[in-house]
Amino acid sequence: MRCRNIIVASILASSVAAVRRPTPVAASIRNLGSGSSSHSSHLACRQHNIHQITSTYVTSYQNVASCSTATRRRKRTRIRSGSESESSVQLCSVAAGASTPAGRSISATLMRGAFLRIASDLSGGTAFESVKCRVAATTENAAEALRGIVQNGGVTALWSGTPSRTVEGALVGSLFMLSSTVVKAQIKAIGGGPAIAALGGGLIGGIAQALIMTPCGLVFTSLNVNRGKPGHENDNAFSVAKQIIQDRGLAGLYFGFQPMAMRQASNWASRAGFTEIARSVLGLQRYGVIGEIGSGVLGGLGSCWNTPIETIRVLTQRDVSYRVPGKTMKGYWNEIVERDGYPGLFRGITPRAFQAVWQTCFMVVVPNIIGI
């Protein structure tokens, strides 16, 4: 616009100058005198001036056109540069987007999850799991199962299967931490409250864990139910897995996936959900670390409502270890109720409660404290 105004001004100035400026033709007319020749000379002078004005207008129009073209080119260049810059920003955002919504890289989140789960198992989770499996698969109570394990293999026998548990812990811990973190952030982004976000994150994280825990849990259960029996003196995680594959193929490692998936989904949805309710609804988070741990205790205890699913899972994988035909979940349910009544569905709930609290404190409370 500024360029066009300048050119229009120059047109007007040139027009006025052309009308007022004496031309060579006008000068010759003045020298010749008056009369018809003077009239002809004036006419020629006016034609000359009109021609000059027209030339000025044509030149100015060309200048306007070239100026407009240059302006459009500059605009296109700016738009193109802006698009390229925006594309570059988007590409950089995608490259930098390999991070969780909490602002931490995916690798860091995976490592934190793996570390916390392994720490949970090595510091006591594996021992609780050993007692729980033995109680659920036999007629012993928690004290008898603990005494029997220690008498047969010493205190270290409580951590039997640690290699497989460590591999399992690294995988399921990292998967749980990543999936639950992403899901919680997405639920909060669409307006969900913290309790709903925790519930959803635990649910999806638990299902993701089942993909790893089914084969690992099968091996661990086999080691526990066959400990001390003839022919199983040299069992380890690798020999048990090899035997299962020989008997049932690779798919045999996922025998009992349905109860495992149901257990894990309900486990972590309950643990994370009840913990968040205790934190935010009951207000325990205002008491600092003690309140956070108290919330985890309530969350872990509250998750034990699904113990019947865990009991069925143990019996399902026990039968694989015994090399006997398995049943459906309903079949195991009916068998337990007929033999032990409904309380039999809750066998092993005491060691399971300890284990649930222990794992909840590591996998839910610690991330809450450090802001994951």
N, C-alpha and C positions, 0 to 999 in steps of 0.2 A: 504493500500500500504506500509506503514511504517513497519507494522508487517511482511509482506511478505518479504521485503528486509532484515530484521534482520534474518529471518529464512534461507533464501538462503545463507547469509553470514556464518551462523553457519554450514550449510551443507558443504560448501567449506572448512571451517576450519577443520571440523571433518574428511573430506576425506583426506586432506593433512596429518593430524595427524595420521590417520590410516595407510597411506602408509609408513610414516617415523618412526612411533613408533615401536620399537622392541617388538614382542609378545613373549609369553612363548615358542611357537613352534620354532620361529626363534632362540631363545637363546639355545635351546636344539640342534638345527642343528649345531650351531657353536661349540658346545662342542663335537659333534660326529666326526667331521672332514669333509673330502671331499669325492668325488666319486659319484656313483649313488645314494647312500643314501643321499648325500648332495643335489643332484638334486631333489630327492623326497621330501626332507625336504623343499626346496625352493618353490616347487609346493604347498605343504601343507600350507606353510606360506602365499603364494599369495592368495590361496583359502580362508584362514581365513580372510585376509584383505578385500577381495572382499565381503565376507559375512558381515563383520563389516560395510563396506561402504553402502551395500544394506540396512542393518538394520537402519543405520543412515538416509538414504534417506526416508525409509518408515516412520520412526518416524517423520522426518521433514515434510513429506507430510501430515501426520495426524495432525501435529501442524498447518500447513497452512490451512487445511480444517476446523479445530476447530476455528482458528482465523477468517476465512472468515465467518463461521456461526455466530460467536459472533458479527462480524461487521454488518452482515445483520440484526441480531436481534436488535442491537443498532439502526440501521437505521429505522427499522420498528417501534421501540419504539418511536424514534424521530418523525417519520411521524404521528404515532398514537397520540402522545402527541400534535403535531401541529394541527392535525385535531380536537382533543378535545378542544384545546385552541381556534381554529377558531370557532368551534361550540358554545363554551362558549361566545365568543365575539359576535357572531350573536344573541344568545339568549339574551344577555345583551342589544344588540342594539334594538332588538324587544321590550324588556321590557321597555327600555328607549324611544322607538319610539312613545309612546303615547303622542306625542307633535306635534304642528303645525310646518310647515316648517320655521316659523319665530323663532323657538327655545322656544316657550312658550308652556306650557302644554295645553291640550285640555280643561280641566276644567277652567283654567284661561281665555282662549279665549272665552269660552261660557259665563263666568261671565261678562267679559268686554262688550260683545255684549248685554247681557241682561240689564246691568246697563245703557249703553249709550242709548238704545232704551227707557227704562222707563224714564230716565232723559229727553229725547226729548219730550215724551208725556206729562209728568207732567208739564214741564216748558212752554208749549205752543202748542205742536203738537196736543193734544186732542181738544183744543179750535178751532184751525184752521180746524180740521176734522169735528167738529160739524157744523161750518158755511158752509163748503164746501158741506157736505151732504144735508143740508137744501136748499141751492141754487140749487143744481143739481136736487133735487126732487120736487121743487116748482117753482113758477114764480117769486120769490123774488130775488132781487140782494143781494150782499154781505152785504151792510149796513142795508138793511131791515131785512135780516136773523139774523144779529147780534143783532139788536134792539129787534126783536121778541123773541129771545131766552132769553135775559136778562130780558125783561119785564115779561115773563111767569115764569121764575124760578130763577131770580137773576143771578149774575155773575157766581156763582158756577155751574149753569146749563150748562155753556160752557164745563165743565168737566164731564157732564153726561156720565155714562157708564165707569167711570174710573176703577172700579174693573175688568171688562172684558178687558179693554184696557191694564191694567197692566199685566194681565196674558198673553194676546196676545203679548205685548211688550217684556216680558221676553223670551217667546218662539221664536218669530220671530227674535228678536235681536241676540240671541245666535246662532240660525241656520244660519242667514245671515253672522255673523262674522266668524263662523267656515268654512262654505262652500266657501265663497268668498276668505278667506285667503288661503285655500288649493288650490283652482283653480288658483288663481293668481300665486302662487309659481310654480305650475306645468307648466303653460303657459310660465313663464319666464325660467324655466329649459329647455324647448325645443327650446328656442331662441326667444320667442315672446317679443315684446317691452312692455314698461310699460302701454301704452294706451290700447293695445290689451288685456293685462293681466287684467287691471281694467275693461274693457268691459266684458270679459268673467266671471270674478269673480262676477260682479254685476248681470249678466244674470242668472247664476246658483244660486246665493244667493237669487235673487228675486223669482225664481221658487220654491225654498225650502220654502220661506215665505208663498207662496200661500196655502200650505197645512194647515197652522195654521190660516191664515188671513181670509179665506173664511167663516168659521163658526163664527169667532169673528166679522168680518166685517158685517155679516148678522145681528147679534144681535145688534151691534152698530147702524146700519142703521135703524133698527126697532125702537130703542129707540128714535132716532132723528125725524123720520117722524111721529111718533104717539104721540109725546110729546104734552100734553095739550088737547088731544082729549078724549071725553067721553069713559069710559071703560078702559082707559090706565093710569089712575092716579097713580096706584101703580106698574107700570111696572119696572122691574129691569132685569139685565142680565140673572139671573137664570130663572125667570118666562117666559121671552121671549124665551129662548132656550127650555124650557119645552113645550111651546105652539107650537113651530115649529116642534118638534119631534112628538107631538101628531097629528099634521095635516099632516105631510109629512114623518114621520119616520126619522131615523138617516141620511139617504141620503139627507133629506131636508136641513140639515145644510150646505151641499156643493152645494146648488143651486146657480148658478152664478160662479162656479169654473173657467170656461173657460175665461170669461173676467177678473176675478181676477188674474189668472195666466199670462195672456197676459199683464195686467197692471203692475204687479210686476216685471216681467222679463224685460219689456221695461223701467219701472221706474228706476230700479237700474243699469241696463246696461248703460242707458243714464246718470244718475247722476254720477256714478263712471267714466265712459268713458269721459264725457265732463270735469269733474273735473281734471282728469289726463292730458287731452289735454291742459287745461288752465295752469296747473302746469308746465309740461315739454315742451310742444310745444311753448306756449306763454311766458313761462319763469317766471310765477308769483311766483314760489316757491322761487326765489332768494330774495324776499321781506319779507321772514320770515313768522311769524304767520299771518300778514295782507294779504300777498299774498296767503297763504293757504285758509284763509276765503274767499277772493275774488274768488278763484278758485271754492270753494264750492257754492258760490252764482251763478256763471255762470253755474255750473253743475246742480244745482237745477232748475234754470229757463229754461235751455235747455231741461230738462226732461218733461216739460209741453206739449210738442208736442203731447203726447198720451192722452190728456184730453178726447177726444171722447170715448176712451176705458173706462175710469173711469166713465164718464157720463152714459154709458150703464150699467156698473156694478152697479151703485147706483140704476138705474131704475129697473134692474133685481131683486135686493134684496128688493127694495121697494115693488114690487108686491107680493113678498113672505110675507112681513109684512102685506100687505092689504088683503091677502088671495085671490088674483085673479090669474088666469092662466098666466104663464109667456110666453115670446116670445123668438125667437132666436135672436142672436146679429144683424143679418140683419133686423129682424122685428123691433127691437128697433131703429136701425139706420134710417130706412125709416120713422118711426113714428115721430122721432125728426125732421128730415129734412122737412117733410110735415107740421109740426106744427110751427116750429120756424126757418126753414131754416138752412143752415150749421153753422151759428154762434151759434145755439142752442146746437150743439155738444160740444161747449166749455164753457157751463155754469159752473160757479164755478171756473173758471180758476184763478181769483184773490186770493181767500183764498187758492186755491191749490198751487199757486206759493209760497206764504208765507210758507205753510207747507212743500213744497218740499225743499226750501232753508234751513229751520229749520232742517229737518231730515238729509239732506245731510251734513250739518256742523257737526252734532253729529256722524253719522254713516260712513262718508267717510273722512271728514277733520280731525277729532280728531284721528282716527287710522293712518292717514298719518303723523300727527305731532309726535305721540308717536312711530311710526315705526311698527305698526301691519300690 
